[in-house]
Amino acid sequence: MSTICAVSWTRYEGRALADSSLTGEALLAALEDRIRGQNPHLCDVRLERATAAEGDGWYDVVYLADDGSGGV
């Protein structure tokens, strides 16, 4: 018998720093890693959008994250 865990997704907006030489999947992975590092309470992070911001290596990001509360 398997256990089903409830997931509570919330949309967040913020800024994240990544190596400006990265592109594509490598850039997305680096940004997700940075977001996870800045928010250790989040169980899962899925980047929805990343746009280069002013300043070397900074990106405006929109991401979905599960805080582990299961919507309770």
C-alpha positions in Angstrom: 0.0 0.0 0.0 1.4 3.4 -0.9 1.0 6.7 0.9 -0.2 9.7 -1.0 1.2 13.0 0.2 -0.7 16.2 -0.4 1.3 19.0 -2.2 0.6 22.6 -1.7 2.0 24.7 -4.6 2.5 28.4 -4.2 3.7 30.9 -6.8 6.6 33.1 -5.8 8.4 36.0 -7.5 11.9 37.1 -6.6 15.5 37.5 -7.8 18.2 34.9 -8.1 21.9 35.1 -9.0 23.5 32.7 -11.5 26.6 32.5 -13.6 25.8 34.8 -16.6 27.7 32.4 -19.0 25.1 29.7 -18.4 22.2 29.1 -20.9 19.3 26.8 -21.4 18.8 23.9 -19.0 22.0 24.6 -17.1 20.9 28.2 -16.3 17.4 26.9 -15.1 19.0 24.3 -12.9 21.5 26.8 -11.4 18.6 29.2 -10.6 16.5 26.5 -9.1 19.5 25.4 -6.9 20.0 29.0 -5.8 16.3 29.4 -4.9 16.4 26.1 -2.9 19.6 27.2 -1.1 17.9 30.6 -0.2 14.7 28.8 1.0 15.6 25.5 2.7 12.1 25.2 4.0 10.7 24.6 0.5 10.4 20.9 -0.4 10.3 21.3 -4.2 11.0 24.2 -6.5 9.9 24.5 -10.2 11.1 27.5 -12.1 8.3 28.9 -14.3 10.1 32.0 -15.7 13.5 33.6 -15.6 14.3 37.0 -17.1 17.7 38.6 -17.1 17.6 41.7 -14.8 19.9 44.7 -14.7 23.2 43.7 -13.0 25.6 40.9 -13.9 24.1 37.5 -13.4 20.8 38.6 -11.7 17.5 37.2 -12.9 13.9 38.1 -12.0 12.3 34.7 -11.4 8.8 33.3 -11.0 8.6 29.8 -9.5 6.2 27.3 -8.0 7.2 25.8 -4.7 5.8 23.3 -2.2 6.4 24.4 1.4 5.7 20.9 2.7 2.5 21.8 4.6 0.3 19.8 2.3 -2.3 22.5 2.1 -3.3 22.0 5.7 
